[in-house]
Amino acid sequence: MPYLSDRRLYLTADKSTVVEHGDTRAAFLLAGEGSLISDTDAERYGLTHLPAVAPQPEVQEDRRLADWSHLDTEQPWPARARRK
């Protein structure tokens, strides 16, 4: 289950330590405020104390909205009327 970051978290240059925003050792952004941290990263960097987020069920895409094959693409769009 992914974890929710409550603040900006950075990695040091050697990517061994997590530091907070404003620390002079911060080199790489690990997570922004409100972003998700994977299980593996949370365990690797000792961030399992952060709130866990339940995975959302996958939403099936409505293929009717993504499929334009039913439209007649041979006909051009109507031209705009020219102003006089």
SULZI-V672087 format. One record per pair of residues at least 4 apart in sequence whose ideal C-beta (glycine too) atoms are under 7 Angstrom apart, sorted by sequence separation. I is the first residue (numbers start at 1). J is the second residue. D is the distance in whole Angstrom. If there is no record, write none. Layout:
[[I	J	D] [I	J	D]]
//
This chain:
[[5	9	6] [11	15	5] [12	16	6] [19	23	4] [31	35	5] [37	41	5] [38	42	7] [39	43	6] [40	44	6] [41	45	6] [63	67	5] [12	17	5] [37	42	5] [42	47	4] [43	48	6] [61	66	6] [19	25	5] [31	37	5] [42	48	5] [11	18	6] [12	19	6] [19	26	5] [42	50	7] [9	18	5] [10	19	5] [37	47	6] [9	20	7] [10	21	7] [8	20	7] [18	30	6] [7	20	6] [8	21	4] [10	23	7] [12	25	5] [15	28	7] [37	50	7] [7	21	7] [13	27	4] [12	27	6] [10	26	4] [11	27	6] [10	27	7] [11	28	4] [36	53	6] [10	28	6] [10	29	6] [11	30	5] [10	30	6] [8	29	7] [9	30	5] [9	31	5] [8	32	6] [8	33	6] [5	31	4] [7	33	5] [5	32	7] [6	33	7] [18	45	5] [5	33	6] [5	34	7] [18	47	7] [5	35	5] [4	36	6] [5	37	6] [3	36	7] [2	36	4] [3	37	5] [2	37	6] [2	38	6] [2	39	7] [1	39	7] [3	42	5] [3	47	6] [6	50	7] [3	48	7] [5	50	6] [4	50	6] [3	50	4] [4	51	5] [3	51	7] [3	52	6] [4	53	5] [3	53	7] [1	52	5] [2	53	5] [1	53	6] [1	54	6] [1	55	7]]
//
